[in-house]
Amino acid sequence: MWLVLCPSNDEAALWAYEGLKARQIAPLELVSAEELACSLRWEHRVSADGASVAITLADRRTINSGAVRGIVNRLSYIPQEHLAMASPADREYAAQELMAFYMSWLYAMPQPVLNRPTAQGLSGAWRHISEWVWLAGKAGLPTLPYRQSGFDEIDEGHLRGGFVSAETPVNTVIVIDGHVVGESPPPDIAASCKRLAGLAGAGLLGIQLVAGPESSWTFAGATPLPDLRLGGEALLDVMAAALQGGGR
C-alpha cells in the first residue's frame, strides 16, 4: 500500500491524493492527522534487527510498515484535543512524548518517504530563515543581504525574513526526487535548487525566488510543505514515479 499522511484541511495534499489515484497508484490510503491521533491501537517495535510499525485506525483500517511501499508525508502537527482534560503539566509532558513517538515511527517507515521526519519537524526540517539563506548561498543561489537584530520581526510563515517585502511577487520552484517542477528557472538556477534540496536533505522542497537585479532569480525562502498544486501535473507524474520506485 501507499499512504498520503496530512492534516484534514490540507487541500494541496488532497489534490495530490486524487492525482495519484488517477495515476493508478493503488492501493492508496489517505490518512489524516486527526485519524492518526484517534487510532485504536499502536505497535512500534525497535530492535537491533530493525523497526516495525502497526496501526489500527478507528475505522478499522490497518497500517503495517511491512506492507507500505511509499509515503507522501505532510504531517506538520499532532492534534491534541484528546489531551484537553489532562492537567497542564501532564498535557505538556504527553505532547512531548507523542512528538518523540511520531518522529520514531515515521522514521521507521520504509522508503520512499516524501518527506522523512527530522529533529526539526515531522515532515522535514523547519529552518530559521538565516539558515536557509546560508544553505541557499552554499548551493549557488543568488541571495540578498540578510540582517537581523533582537528587535526584528521575522515572517517565518513565508520565510522571507524582512529582507523581501511581503508584497513582492515570488516564483515557486518545487524540487521533488531530484526533479524541478513548477516555474521554469534558468538552468543554472534549477541546478542550484536541486543542490539546495540535497543540502537540506529534502526529497520534496518548495523554493521561493524573486526577480532580482538584472532579472536574475534570487532566493527568498524555502519550505518542506509547499503548495503541491503549484507543481501541476508534472509534479504528480514525478511523485508517482518516485513512490513506485520503492515498490517491492
N, C-alpha and C positions, 0 to 999 in steps of 0.2 A: 504494500500500500504506500501511497504518498500522502503527505499532510500539508495543509496550509494552516498555520497557527497565527492567530491575530485577535485583537480586540473586536468585539461585535460591531463596533461603529467604524471600522477601518474600511472605507469604501474602496480604496486602491487595492487592498488585499482581496476583497470580494470580487472586484473586476478581474484580478489575476486568476482567481479560482475558476471563474466561469470561462476565462480564456484557456486555461489548462485543460478543463473538461472538454472544450471544443477541439483540443489537440489530442484527444484520446489518451490522456494520462489517467489511467484507471487501474485499480480503484483509488479514487482521490477523496480524501475526507477533509472537510472544513471543520476545525475545532476552535472555538472562541476561548479567549482568556477566562471568560465567565464560566464556561462549561468546565474548563480545567479546574477552576477553583472549587467547583461543586462536585468533583469526582467522588465516586463511591469507594474506590479502592486504589491505592498506590503500592507498587512494589518496585523498589530500586535497590539493586544489589551491586556492590562494588567489591572486587577481589583482585588478587594478583593476576588472574586469568582474564580480567576484563570487567565490563559493567553491563547490566541489563536493566530494562525498564518495562513495567507492565502497568497499564492504567485502565480502570473501568469507569467510563463516564456515567452520568446519571441516566442517560437514555439507553444504557447497556451496551453501547459501542465499546470496543476494546482497542487499545493501542499497545502493541507488543514490539519492542525495539528489534526483535529478530525478524519481523515481517516488514519493517519500514525500509523503503528504498530511496527516499528523498524527502526533504522538508523545506518549505518556504516559511521561515521563522520571522514573524512580525510582532512578536510579543515585546511590549515596552514596559509593562507594569503587571503587578499581581493584584487582582481585585481583593479587597479586604473587608467588604461588607459583612462577611460571616464572622469577623473578629470584633464586631461593634460592641458586643455585650461583655467583652473581657475588660479587665481593669487597664488603665492606660499603660502601666509598666508591663503587664503581661502581653498587651496588644503590640507594643513596640518590639518586645522580645520575639513574639511569634512571627511578626512581619520580617524580622531579620533572618530567622531560621527558615522561613518559607523562601526568601530570596536565595539563600545558600542552597536549599534543596532544588529549586527550579534550575539554578545555574548548573548544578551537578547532573540532573537527569537530562537536561537539554544537551549538555556537552557530551553525554554518553550515547546520544542517538547516532546511528551510523550516517556517514557522509553519503551524498552531498547534503549539506545544510546551508541554506542561504537565509540568514547569517547565523553562525555559531555564537553562543553567548561568550562573554568575556567578563573579567572582574569589573569592567566599566559599563556593563549593560547586558540585558537579556538577549538582545538581537544584534550584538556588536558594540564596539566601544563608542560611548558618547564622550567626545573630547572637548576640552576648552578651545575656544577659537584660536588662542595663541599657539596651541599645539598643532591645530590644523594648518595654520599659516606656516609653521616650521616644516611640517611634513610636505606641504604643497611646494615650498621652495626647494626642498630636498629632491622632490620628484621632477623638478624642472618647470613648474608652472610659474608664470609671472604673478607676483604678489604685490600688494600695496603696502606702504609702511604701516606698521601696527604699533600703536602706543596705548598704554593703559596705566591708570593710576588708581589709587584706592577710592577715588570719587567717581570713576567712570561707571556708567550703567551699560551692561552688555546684553545685547539681544541674542541669547543663546538659542532661542527657538529657531531662528534662521541663520545663526552662526555668522552674522555679519559684523559683530563686534564693534560697531561705532565707526569703522573705517570705510564702510559703504552705506550710503543712505538707504533707508527702508523703502524709499520711493524709486530707487534705481532699478530699471528693468534687468532681470537676470535670465541667463540661459542655463537650463539644467541638462547636464550630461549624466547618464547613468551607466556605470561600469558593472557588468554582470558576467561572471565567469570569464573575465578577460576580454569581453566584447564591449564596445562603446555604442550606446543607443541613445535615442532622444535627439537633441540638437546635433548638428554636424560641424564640429570644430575643425580647424586646420589639422593636418596630420601630426605635426609636432605637439600640438596641444592634446590631441587624442592619445598619443603615446605617453605623455606626461600624466594624463588622467589614469591610464592603466597602471603606471608606476605608483601613483598615489594610492590606488586601491590595494596594490600589493604591499606597500609600506604600512597601510592601515590594517592589513590582514582581513580585508573585507571581500567576500565573494560577491557582494552587491553593495554598491555605494553610489549615492547621489552627490554630484559635484556642481556647485553653483559658480557661474562665470559671468563677468560683466565685460562690456566693451571698454577697454582702457585706452591709453594713449595710442594714436595711430591705428585705432580699431583692433588692437591686439586683445586676445581673450585673457582676462585677469581673474585669478582665483578670488572668490567671495565667500565660500563656505562649503561644508560637506555634511552629510548625514547618512547613517546606515538605514534610515527609514524614509527614502524619497517617495514621492507620489509616483507609483509604478505606471500610472496611466500616461505619464509624460514620455515613456519609452515606446508606447504604441504597440502595434502588432509585432514589431521586430523584437521588442523585449520579451514578449510571450514566446516567440519562436526560440530565442536563446535560452530562456528559462526552462522550457520543456526539454530541450536537448540536454541542458545541464542536469536536470533531475533524472532523466533517463540514463545518463551516463553512469549513474550509481546503481543501475539495476543489477540484480544477481540472477 
